Amino acid sequence: METYVFGQASTKKMEQSPSFSAIFWKILLFHPENGLDEGKCIYTLGAKGVPMNVSKQDLEAMGRVCLNFNLRKTTRLITSYYDLHLKPSGIRITQFTILLSIAHQVKCSITDLNGITDIDRTTLQRSLEILRRDGLVQIEKAESGNVRSVSLTKKGEKKLEDGIDLWKKAQTHMEKELGKEKLTTGLRLLHEIRKAVPAE
């Protein structure tokens, strides 16, 4: 297996590669910590050298229209944006979302929380354990069965209140930049996209 990083500085190397004889290729989501500049692609060339007959332009076009690539790239930016605004509160946007969801439910089980947040159960339980450790939530097992209920502590309620004030500032800024109509349309479109995905 050989891996080529294609960008402006590596066009010559790309042209010398075996005619895109790739079994696998993927366009990475770029983040400052990975050391790659935005807009570069990584292609993993297979040892068998099976020709794909895919041009650089085709690959770039796929990256531009790929719903998954663009949503994930946007999600990274938005997550960093909200994390930055919530930083004074000491919690991240994922933790804020969990606290908000717990507060919304009168009695919230971990299963309920999983359905509301759509966070996979393993990640959710790990996040809840951190919140419990920090004294923001309490997790209690029901008298019968394996159901565990989650609720906010007084400290958790205060943390959520602080977070809401910061969240409002972040949200107001985005609404001002996009305009209320565009923001509403974008949220509606995201809802339609979720509905369009076939159930597993």
Secondary structure, 3 states (H helix, E strand, C coil): CEEEEECHHHHHHHHHCCCCCCCEEECCCCCHHHCCCCCCEEEEECCCCCCCCCCHHHHHHHHHHCHHHHHHHHHHHHHHHHHHHHHHHCCCHHHHHHHHHHHHCCCEEHHHHHHHHCCCHHHHHHHHHHHHHCCCEEEEECCCCCCEEEEECHHHHHHHHHHHHHHHHHHHHHHHHHCHHHHHHHHHHHHHHHHHCCCC
